[in-house]
Amino acid sequence: MGKYLVLYRIHRLKELGLRKCESVTTLRHRKSLFIQFDCGAKPKLRLDYWNDLGQAPPLARRIAHYRLEGLYREWMRVRSTRRS
């Protein structure tokens, strides 16, 4: 069901003329991240000036980026084994 909701959101936004969008979740929602990766989302590791989580210490941000990159690599491995 979650994948269909993500796909619906993406297609609806395309109908409205948007070509890029962002989604926010936490690393503990691993299933949600994998669903979003399945639908074409990619991790974004840089902060935008208008979306600054400036309260987080730099070390915490670095750890989060490292964990997100690890989840993405894991998803890529699982995806490649499913295709073969």
C-alpha positions in Angstrom: 0.0 0.0 0.0 2.8 2.4 0.9 4.4 2.1 -2.5 1.1 3.0 -4.2 0.8 6.1 -2.1 4.3 7.2 -3.0 3.7 6.6 -6.7 0.4 8.4 -6.5 2.0 11.4 -4.9 4.8 11.5 -7.5 2.4 11.2 -10.5 0.0 13.8 -9.0 2.8 16.3 -8.5 3.9 15.7 -12.1 0.4 16.5 -13.3 0.6 19.7 -11.4 3.8 20.6 -13.3 6.4 19.9 -10.6 9.6 18.2 -11.8 11.4 17.8 -8.5 10.2 17.2 -5.0 11.7 16.2 -1.7 10.4 13.9 1.0 11.6 13.9 4.7 11.7 10.9 7.0 13.9 9.5 9.7 16.5 6.8 9.4 14.4 4.5 11.7 11.7 4.3 9.0 13.8 2.0 6.9 10.9 0.4 5.1 9.7 3.8 4.1 13.1 4.8 2.7 13.3 1.5 0.7 9.9 2.2 -0.8 10.9 5.7 -1.8 14.2 4.3 -3.3 12.1 1.8 -5.2 10.1 4.7 -6.7 13.2 6.5 -7.9 14.1 8.7 -4.9 17.8 9.2 -4.1 19.4 10.3 -0.8 20.1 14.0 -0.7 23.0 14.7 1.6 23.4 18.4 1.4 21.4 21.0 3.2 19.6 23.8 1.5 19.8 27.3 2.8 16.0 27.3 3.3 15.9 23.8 4.9 18.6 24.0 7.5 18.6 21.6 10.4 21.1 23.8 12.0 20.3 22.6 15.5 22.0 19.3 14.9 25.7 19.2 15.7 28.0 18.6 12.7 29.0 15.2 14.0 25.4 14.1 14.3 24.8 15.2 10.7 27.9 13.3 9.5 26.7 10.1 11.3 23.2 10.5 9.8 24.7 10.9 6.3 26.9 7.9 6.7 23.9 5.8 7.9 21.8 7.0 5.0 24.5 6.2 2.4 24.8 2.8 4.0 21.0 2.2 3.7 21.1 3.3 0.1 24.0 0.9 -0.7 22.1 -1.9 1.0 19.0 -1.2 -1.0 21.2 -1.2 -4.2 22.6 -4.6 -3.3 19.2 -6.1 -2.5 17.8 -4.6 -5.8 20.6 -6.0 -7.8 20.2 -9.5 -6.4 16.4 -9.4 -7.1 17.1 -8.6 -10.8 19.6 -11.5 -11.3 
